[in-house]
Amino acid sequence: MNFSELAKYLDQITKTSSRLKITSLLTELFARLSEEEIDKVVYLLQGRVVPEYESLEFGVSEKLVFKATIKALNVKKDYLDQEYKKTGDLGETVEKLKTQHQHRPFYENVQTITEVYKNFYRIASLKGEGSQEEKINLLSEMIRESDPLSARFLVRIPTGNFRMGFSEMTILDAFSWLICGDKSLRESVEKAYHVRPNLGYLGKLAKKKDLDSIMNIKPKLFIPIIMMKAERLSSAKEIIDKIGECVVEPKFDGFRLQIHYQKTSQTSNDSDKKIKIFSRSLEEVTFMFPDLIEAIKKQISAQELIFEGEAVGYDPDLKRFLPFQETVQRKRKYGIAEVSMKIPLRLFVFELLYKNHLSFLDRSFIERRKELEKSIITSNDPQRDIVLVTTKGIARSEEEIDNFFDSAIKKNLEGLMAKKIMGVYKPGSREWNWIKYKKSYSQKAIDTVDCVILGYDLGKGKRSDFGIGAFLVGIYDEKSDQFLTLAKIGTGLSDDEWRNLKDKLSKHHLEKKPKNYLVSEEMSCDFWIEPKIVVEIRSDGVTKSPIHTAGLALRFPRLERFREDKKFTETTKKEEILKIFR
């Protein structure tokens, strides 16, 4: 297929707000693509050239696109600036200029999807000296040889301004329709995605109608599995009533990590041990934890392993865990060696997902735990070990749960996790196999709620210096593929925190409100933000609300902390907030 045909589909999608219509358009598009094209198109629909867990970014700024456009269309910078101010959208500006100058002898070559994808992949791969100039040359050539509509999307894709108003879930819907002509396979396709979160790979399987491979998908080393989530309850009685006799473990407040380990030879050389570490948002963070890497190499007893744990800051002198605000300083790109000395970590492992070519996802918790304990080598001195298996107990009564809970709180931990003894591991799911039971911070305060920032308003008075006066938070509703508002927060931050927040938000500006942001007129914002920044919000309760689209609102909300380890798909579910309200 030519890229110009793809551009027509993209144009139709941008003009509709109906999820059903978007699904229909995607299904029609996927049906027309070849097996060699579908994965490439799926990645481009995400504004990428590789799956989300691979850290290959375009590295294309708006300034670079300006230079490429000037070179491609032979226009002056002042004129381009002037036209851009009229539209506020660089893609539309380039499309307009191409249309106005069609009478000029611009050579238009028919570019296939594969050719465009290869050029974008090359742009993303270019690094080092001279790479920016080469990116400008490649992009300018693509713009020059395209038709006006194609040029709009050629500019939008690499600049990160490609949100089409639908998420991965809509693409999974389209895969089901592609395979069987309806949505009956959606659950199976989503389950496969949670084990292998590579939409391009799944697109190829859907195109071939390879239902057997989709239904029986297994974990693969160095491809992260979307992590299972826990339900929440507020008392030991509720836990016993819900799941009965259970395993209880301490709940740590650190970085939840998924570790992939492979020993590539029979030698004991560390160089023959390959390790990748992923965060809960599928970001590879291996380079951030050199101390954990060294410990894992020494303490793993297996050929291949995928396991999960929580990395927590630890003070070896005082023998106490550090609060999350200190632990979070380990999440950085620079000065890693220095901060790893200052804030040492302990990795408490609690889940086994895969070992020596075998998936453990469908095995009971007690079986997974037994095999996990065999896989971790520990010494007789726990103070020396960096990698530790979490302690566990069996609770048969409310009293036993409360005793374990009190013990965890005394150690400065968050609370406990209660797990079904025979429960399986369900990637990406939030079910009653796991229940978190956390301490209350005050008589009135509810448990915190994870939200995503959707937009913000300009400040007035003193806040005008910061450029921000309040920010709007919401939750993601997977069923409708929409973002629902829950609170607008304008108090509770220090001056430095407001400045810091404004800096974070400025990196994710959108030109207009996305179609799947369901926001009432009363909650409209001066600026809209990509759903990239997840925050933990504390409040004094939940109340009904006629102006927030979740139908509920947080009372006296305040920012607790940023959750850089979470994606918008991991915000608190509406059903959980309803439970709090009830």
SEBAVEX-138665 format. One line per 10 residues: number of its first residue (from 1); their letters; for each residue x negated, y, z of C-alpha. Coordinates in nm, 2 decimals. Layout:
// residues N
NUM = a = X/Y/Z; ...
// end
This chain:
// residues 582
1 = mnfselakyl = 0.00/0.00/0.00; -0.11/0.35/-0.07; -0.15/0.59/0.22; 0.09/0.83/0.06; 0.37/0.57/0.10; 0.27/0.52/0.47; 0.29/0.90/0.51; 0.65/0.90/0.39; 0.75/0.65/0.66; 0.56/0.86/0.92
11 = dqitktssrl = 0.75/1.16/0.81; 1.09/0.99/0.85; 0.99/0.86/1.19; 0.90/1.22/1.31; 1.25/1.34/1.20; 1.45/1.09/1.40; 1.50/1.06/1.78; 1.69/0.73/1.76; 1.49/0.44/1.89; 1.70/0.20/1.68
21 = kitslltelf = 1.63/0.39/1.37; 1.26/0.41/1.44; 1.25/0.04/1.50; 1.43/-0.02/1.17; 1.18/0.20/0.99; 0.88/0.03/1.15; 1.03/-0.31/1.06; 1.08/-0.21/0.70; 0.72/-0.07/0.69; 0.57/-0.39/0.84
31 = arlseeeidk = 0.76/-0.60/0.59; 0.60/-0.41/0.30; 0.25/-0.43/0.43; 0.01/-0.72/0.36; -0.15/-0.94/0.63; -0.48/-0.74/0.57; -0.30/-0.41/0.62; -0.07/-0.46/0.91; -0.33/-0.45/1.19; -0.49/-0.14/1.05
41 = vvyllqgrvv = -0.16/0.04/1.03; -0.06/-0.06/1.38; -0.39/0.09/1.52; -0.34/0.41/1.32; 0.02/0.43/1.46; -0.15/0.45/1.80; -0.39/0.72/1.68; -0.68/0.47/1.70; -0.89/0.23/1.49; -0.93/-0.04/1.75
51 = peyeslefgv = -0.72/-0.18/2.04; -0.68/0.03/2.34; -0.93/-0.16/2.55; -1.21/-0.09/2.31; -1.37/0.25/2.38; -1.42/0.37/2.02; -1.28/0.72/2.00; -1.27/0.95/1.69; -1.47/1.23/1.86; -1.30/1.48/1.63
61 = seklvfkati = -1.23/1.82/1.77; -0.99/2.09/1.63; -1.30/2.29/1.54; -1.43/2.01/1.33; -1.10/1.97/1.14; -1.11/2.35/1.07; -1.45/2.31/0.91; -1.34/2.00/0.71; -1.03/2.19/0.59; -1.23/2.50/0.48
71 = kalnvkkdyl = -1.46/2.28/0.29; -1.19/2.06/0.13; -0.96/2.35/0.02; -1.22/2.62/-0.03; -1.03/2.87/0.19; -1.17/3.14/0.42; -1.17/3.08/0.80; -0.97/3.40/0.87; -0.70/3.29/0.63; -0.68/2.94/0.79
81 = dqeykktgdl = -0.66/3.10/1.14; -0.38/3.32/1.02; -0.18/3.03/0.87; -0.24/2.81/1.18; -0.09/3.08/1.41; 0.23/3.08/1.20; 0.29/2.70/1.24; 0.11/2.62/1.56; 0.04/2.27/1.41; -0.28/2.20/1.23
91 = getveklktq = -0.13/1.91/1.03; 0.16/2.13/0.90; -0.09/2.41/0.82; -0.31/2.18/0.60; 0.01/2.04/0.44; 0.13/2.39/0.36; -0.21/2.50/0.22; -0.22/2.19/0.00; 0.13/2.27/-0.13; 0.05/2.63/-0.20
101 = hqhrpfyenv = -0.27/2.55/-0.39; -0.15/2.25/-0.59; -0.19/2.46/-0.91; -0.56/2.48/-0.84; -0.77/2.20/-0.98; -0.78/1.99/-0.66; -0.86/1.63/-0.76; -0.61/1.39/-0.61; -0.72/1.03/-0.59; -0.48/0.76/-0.48
111 = qtitevyknf = -0.61/0.64/-0.14; -0.51/0.30/-0.01; -0.44/0.24/0.35; -0.74/0.02/0.37; -0.97/0.29/0.23; -0.83/0.55/0.47; -0.87/0.31/0.76; -1.24/0.23/0.67; -1.31/0.61/0.65; -1.15/0.67/0.99
121 = yriaslkgeg = -1.34/0.37/1.14; -1.66/0.52/1.00; -1.58/0.86/1.14; -1.52/0.71/1.49; -1.84/0.50/1.47; -2.07/0.79/1.38; -2.30/0.90/1.66; -2.61/1.10/1.71; -2.79/1.37/1.51; -2.61/1.47/1.20
131 = sqeekinlls = -2.30/1.28/1.28; -2.08/1.59/1.31; -2.17/1.71/0.96; -2.11/1.36/0.82; -1.76/1.35/0.99; -1.68/1.69/0.83; -1.78/1.56/0.49; -1.58/1.24/0.52; -1.26/1.41/0.65; -1.29/1.70/0.39
141 = emiresdpls = -1.31/1.44/0.11; -1.00/1.26/0.24; -0.81/1.59/0.27; -0.91/1.70/-0.08; -0.81/1.38/-0.24; -0.47/1.35/-0.07; -0.12/1.48/-0.15; 0.02/1.75/0.09; 0.23/1.51/0.31; -0.06/1.26/0.35
151 = arflvriptg = -0.29/1.55/0.44; -0.06/1.64/0.74; -0.11/1.29/0.89; -0.48/1.26/0.79; -0.54/1.56/1.01; -0.32/1.45/1.30; -0.45/1.10/1.34; -0.81/1.17/1.45; -0.73/1.48/1.66; -0.52/1.30/1.92
161 = nfrmgfsemt = -0.21/1.48/1.81; -0.03/1.18/1.67; 0.24/1.09/1.92; 0.53/0.97/1.71; 0.79/0.96/1.99; 0.77/0.59/2.04; 0.55/0.35/2.25; 0.40/0.01/2.22; 0.73/-0.13/2.33; 0.90/-0.01/2.01
171 = ildafswlic = 0.63/-0.17/1.80; 0.70/-0.50/1.99; 1.07/-0.46/1.91; 0.98/-0.42/1.54; 0.76/-0.74/1.55; 1.07/-0.94/1.68; 1.28/-0.80/1.40; 1.01/-0.88/1.15; 0.99/-1.24/1.26; 1.35/-1.34/1.30
181 = gdkslresve = 1.57/-1.04/1.19; 1.68/-0.94/1.54; 1.55/-0.86/1.89; 1.59/-1.21/2.04; 1.21/-1.27/2.04; 1.12/-0.94/2.21; 1.07/-1.09/2.55; 0.83/-1.36/2.40; 0.64/-1.10/2.20; 0.60/-0.88/2.51
191 = kayhvrpnlg = 0.48/-1.17/2.72; 0.21/-1.24/2.45; 0.11/-0.87/2.45; 0.06/-0.87/2.83; -0.18/-1.16/2.79; -0.35/-1.03/2.48; -0.29/-0.65/2.46; -0.40/-0.61/2.10; -0.11/-0.49/1.89; -0.30/-0.53/1.56
201 = ylgklakkkd = -0.37/-0.90/1.64; 0.00/-0.96/1.73; 0.10/-0.77/1.41; -0.09/-1.02/1.21; 0.08/-1.31/1.39; 0.42/-1.15/1.34; 0.35/-1.09/0.97; 0.27/-1.46/0.93; 0.57/-1.55/1.14; 0.34/-1.76/1.35
211 = ldsimnikpk = 0.58/-1.80/1.64; 0.38/-2.10/1.79; 0.07/-1.89/1.84; 0.28/-1.61/2.00; 0.46/-1.84/2.23; 0.14/-2.02/2.34; -0.10/-1.73/2.36; -0.39/-1.78/2.61; -0.63/-1.55/2.79; -0.95/-1.47/2.59
221 = lfipiimmka = -1.28/-1.37/2.76; -1.36/-1.00/2.73; -1.00/-0.90/2.63; -0.83/-0.76/2.94; -0.50/-0.91/3.06; -0.24/-0.66/3.17; -0.24/-0.68/3.55; 0.06/-0.81/3.75; 0.24/-0.56/3.97; 0.39/-0.60/4.32
231 = erlssakeii = 0.74/-0.52/4.45; 0.77/-0.33/4.77; 0.95/-0.38/5.10; 0.94/-0.19/5.42; 0.96/-0.45/5.69; 0.85/-0.80/5.78; 1.21/-0.91/5.81; 1.28/-0.81/5.45; 0.98/-1.01/5.33; 1.08/-1.33/5.52
241 = dkigecvvep = 1.44/-1.29/5.40; 1.32/-1.25/5.04; 1.05/-1.51/5.00; 1.03/-1.71/5.32; 0.70/-1.87/5.42; 0.42/-1.68/5.24; 0.05/-1.61/5.21; -0.05/-1.27/5.35; -0.36/-1.07/5.25; -0.49/-0.73/5.35
251 = kfdgfrlqih = -0.40/-0.45/5.10; -0.71/-0.25/5.01; -0.71/0.11/4.88; -0.97/0.13/4.61; -1.02/0.04/4.24; -0.83/-0.26/4.12; -1.07/-0.43/3.87; -1.05/-0.72/3.63; -1.38/-0.89/3.58; -1.47/-1.11/3.28
261 = yqktsqtsnd = -1.78/-1.33/3.33; -1.97/-1.56/3.10; -2.29/-1.76/3.15; -2.42/-1.81/2.80; -2.69/-2.07/2.88; -2.78/-2.33/3.15; -3.07/-2.12/3.28; -3.04/-1.91/3.59; -3.16/-1.60/3.41; -2.95/-1.29/3.48
271 = sdkkikifsr = -3.00/-1.19/3.11; -2.79/-1.49/3.01; -2.49/-1.37/3.21; -2.24/-1.14/3.03; -2.00/-0.93/3.23; -1.73/-0.68/3.15; -1.52/-0.49/3.40; -1.18/-0.34/3.32; -0.96/-0.10/3.51; -0.58/-0.15/3.55
281 = sleevtfmfp = -0.54/0.09/3.25; -0.75/-0.14/3.03; -1.04/0.10/3.02; -1.38/-0.07/3.02; -1.57/0.06/3.33; -1.86/-0.18/3.34; -2.12/0.09/3.33; -1.98/0.26/3.64; -2.06/-0.03/3.87; -2.42/-0.15/3.84
291 = dlieaikkqi = -2.43/-0.27/4.20; -2.12/-0.49/4.14; -2.27/-0.63/3.82; -2.59/-0.74/4.01; -2.39/-0.90/4.29; -2.15/-1.08/4.05; -2.45/-1.23/3.86; -2.57/-1.38/4.19; -2.24/-1.48/4.34; -2.04/-1.65/4.06
301 = saqelifege = -2.04/-2.03/4.03; -1.88/-2.09/3.70; -1.95/-2.10/3.33; -1.66/-1.86/3.24; -1.43/-1.67/3.47; -1.17/-1.40/3.46; -1.07/-1.28/3.81; -0.94/-0.97/3.99; -1.04/-0.78/4.29; -1.04/-0.44/4.47
311 = avgydpdlkr = -1.36/-0.24/4.49; -1.36/-0.04/4.81; -1.61/0.21/4.95; -1.78/0.07/5.26; -2.01/0.22/5.53; -2.25/-0.06/5.63; -2.38/0.13/5.93; -2.04/0.20/6.09; -1.90/-0.12/5.94; -1.58/0.05/5.82
321 = flpfqetvqr = -1.40/0.10/5.49; -1.40/0.45/5.34; -1.08/0.63/5.24; -0.98/0.64/4.88; -1.08/1.01/4.84; -1.44/0.90/4.90; -1.42/0.57/4.70; -1.29/0.76/4.40; -1.62/0.95/4.37; -1.76/0.63/4.22
331 = krkygiaevs = -1.54/0.68/3.91; -1.78/0.89/3.70; -1.99/0.89/3.38; -2.30/1.06/3.51; -2.52/1.03/3.83; -2.40/0.67/3.87; -2.72/0.54/4.04; -2.73/0.82/4.30; -2.36/0.79/4.40; -2.38/0.41/4.41
341 = mkiplrlfvf = -2.65/0.45/4.68; -2.44/0.71/4.86; -2.11/0.51/4.84; -2.18/0.14/4.84; -1.89/-0.09/4.75; -1.75/-0.42/4.85; -1.55/-0.62/4.59; -1.27/-0.82/4.76; -1.15/-1.07/4.50; -0.79/-1.21/4.53
351 = ellyknhlsf = -0.69/-1.36/4.19; -0.82/-1.62/3.94; -0.67/-1.60/3.59; -0.91/-1.81/3.38; -1.19/-2.05/3.44; -1.41/-2.26/3.21; -1.18/-2.25/2.90; -0.86/-2.31/3.11; -0.58/-2.06/3.18; -0.46/-2.04/3.54
361 = ldrsfierrk = -0.18/-1.80/3.48; 0.10/-2.07/3.51; -0.06/-2.24/3.81; 0.07/-2.18/4.16; -0.09/-1.91/4.38; -0.23/-2.17/4.62; -0.40/-2.36/4.33; -0.54/-2.04/4.19; -0.67/-1.94/4.53; -0.84/-2.28/4.59
371 = eleksiitsn = -1.02/-2.26/4.26; -1.12/-1.90/4.32; -1.28/-1.99/4.65; -1.49/-2.26/4.47; -1.61/-2.00/4.22; -1.75/-1.74/4.46; -2.08/-1.81/4.64; -2.11/-1.64/4.98; -2.37/-1.65/5.25; -2.33/-1.71/5.62
381 = dpqrdivlvt = -2.37/-1.33/5.67; -2.07/-1.14/5.53; -2.26/-0.81/5.58; -2.50/-0.91/5.31; -2.24/-1.02/5.05; -2.10/-0.76/4.81; -1.84/-1.00/4.65; -1.60/-1.14/4.91; -1.28/-1.35/4.88; -1.00/-1.17/5.07
391 = tkgiarseee = -0.90/-1.32/5.40; -0.56/-1.48/5.40; -0.31/-1.63/5.64; 0.01/-1.82/5.62; 0.31/-1.64/5.77; 0.63/-1.82/5.86; 0.79/-1.55/6.07; 0.83/-1.18/6.11; 0.60/-1.18/6.41; 0.32/-1.34/6.22
401 = idnffdsaik = 0.35/-1.09/5.93; 0.36/-0.80/6.18; 0.05/-0.93/6.36; -0.14/-0.95/6.03; -0.01/-0.61/5.93; -0.13/-0.45/6.26; -0.47/-0.61/6.22; -0.51/-0.46/5.87; -0.41/-0.11/5.99; -0.67/-0.13/6.27
411 = knleglmakk = -0.93/-0.18/6.00; -0.82/0.14/5.82; -0.65/-0.05/5.54; -0.32/0.03/5.37; -0.12/-0.26/5.49; -0.07/-0.61/5.35; 0.03/-0.81/5.04; 0.27/-1.10/5.08; 0.26/-1.36/4.81; 0.48/-1.66/4.72
421 = imgvykpgsr = 0.28/-1.98/4.79; 0.40/-2.14/4.46; 0.43/-1.82/4.27; 0.26/-1.79/3.92; 0.07/-1.50/3.78; 0.29/-1.30/3.54; 0.08/-1.05/3.34; 0.24/-0.70/3.32; 0.54/-0.80/3.53; 0.67/-0.66/3.86
431 = ewnwikykks = 0.84/-0.95/4.04; 0.88/-1.10/4.38; 0.58/-1.32/4.36; 0.39/-1.03/4.52; 0.53/-0.79/4.78; 0.34/-0.49/4.92; 0.41/-0.38/5.27; 0.24/-0.05/5.35; 0.21/0.17/5.66; 0.44/0.47/5.70
441 = ysqkaidtvd = 0.26/0.80/5.73; 0.54/0.97/5.93; 0.89/0.90/6.06; 1.05/1.08/5.76; 0.81/1.01/5.48; 0.90/0.75/5.23; 0.63/0.54/5.05; 0.46/0.73/4.78; 0.59/0.73/4.42; 0.36/0.71/4.11
451 = cvilgydlgk = 0.47/0.97/3.85; 0.33/1.10/3.52; 0.29/1.48/3.46; 0.50/1.59/3.16; 0.45/1.96/3.15; 0.38/2.28/3.35; 0.49/2.64/3.39; 0.27/2.95/3.39; 0.20/3.10/3.73; 0.33/3.43/3.86
461 = gkrsdfgiga = 0.15/3.67/4.10; -0.16/3.51/4.24; -0.09/3.19/4.04; -0.13/3.39/3.71; -0.50/3.37/3.77; -0.48/2.99/3.76; -0.25/2.98/3.46; -0.02/2.74/3.63; 0.26/2.78/3.88; 0.44/2.44/3.89
471 = flvgiydeks = 0.42/2.11/3.72; 0.69/1.86/3.61; 0.66/1.49/3.69; 0.87/1.20/3.58; 0.87/0.82/3.54; 0.86/0.60/3.23; 1.17/0.39/3.16; 1.06/0.09/2.95; 1.41/-0.01/2.86; 1.49/0.31/2.68
481 = dqfltlakig = 1.13/0.41/2.60; 1.20/0.75/2.76; 1.04/0.96/3.03; 1.28/1.07/3.30; 1.22/1.37/3.53; 1.21/1.34/3.90; 1.06/1.66/4.05; 0.90/1.99/3.97; 0.62/2.07/4.22; 0.51/2.43/4.29
491 = tglsddewrn = 0.37/2.40/4.65; 0.13/2.20/4.86; -0.19/2.26/4.66; -0.49/2.47/4.75; -0.63/2.73/4.51; -0.91/2.49/4.41; -0.66/2.21/4.35; -0.45/2.43/4.13; -0.76/2.53/3.92; -0.86/2.16/3.90
501 = lkdklskhhl = -0.51/2.06/3.79; -0.50/2.33/3.52; -0.84/2.21/3.38; -0.71/1.85/3.36; -0.38/1.95/3.19; -0.55/2.18/2.94; -0.71/1.87/2.78; -0.38/1.72/2.69; -0.16/2.00/2.55; 0.11/1.91/2.30
511 = ekkpknylvs = 0.26/2.15/2.05; 0.62/2.06/2.13; 0.82/1.84/2.37; 0.81/1.47/2.25; 1.14/1.32/2.15; 1.13/1.07/2.43; 1.08/1.33/2.71; 1.44/1.34/2.84; 1.44/1.68/3.02; 1.73/1.91/3.11
521 = eemscdfwie = 1.73/2.27/3.01; 1.68/2.37/3.38; 1.36/2.17/3.40; 1.21/2.29/3.07; 0.84/2.38/3.08; 0.62/2.65/2.93; 0.37/2.38/2.82; 0.41/2.01/2.74; 0.15/1.75/2.82; 0.06/1.41/2.68
531 = pkivveirsd = 0.16/1.14/2.94; -0.20/1.08/3.04; -0.22/1.20/3.40; -0.06/0.98/3.66; -0.02/1.12/4.01; 0.08/0.98/4.34; 0.36/1.20/4.50; 0.47/1.19/4.86; 0.81/1.33/4.97; 1.05/1.34/5.26
541 = gvtkspihta = 1.31/1.14/5.08; 1.52/1.08/4.76; 1.84/1.26/4.68; 2.09/1.26/4.39; 2.02/1.52/4.13; 2.24/1.66/3.84; 1.94/1.84/3.68; 1.68/1.56/3.69; 1.73/1.30/3.42; 1.64/1.01/3.65
551 = glalrfprle = 1.96/1.11/3.83; 1.75/1.13/4.14; 1.50/1.38/4.28; 1.23/1.38/4.54; 1.28/1.60/4.84; 0.99/1.83/4.93; 0.75/1.66/4.69; 0.37/1.72/4.72; 0.07/1.59/4.54; -0.10/1.31/4.73
561 = rfredkkfte = -0.38/1.22/4.48; -0.45/1.16/4.11; -0.43/0.79/4.00; -0.69/0.78/3.72; -0.67/0.40/3.73; -0.31/0.39/3.61; -0.13/0.45/3.28; 0.22/0.60/3.24; 0.36/0.25/3.19; 0.27/0.19/3.56
571 = ttkkeeilki = 0.48/0.47/3.71; 0.73/0.37/3.98; 1.04/0.21/3.82; 1.37/0.38/3.85; 1.51/0.07/4.02; 1.25/0.10/4.30; 1.34/0.47/4.36; 1.71/0.37/4.38; 1.62/0.12/4.65; 1.45/0.40/4.85
581 = fr = 1.76/0.62/4.80; 1.99/0.34/4.92
// end
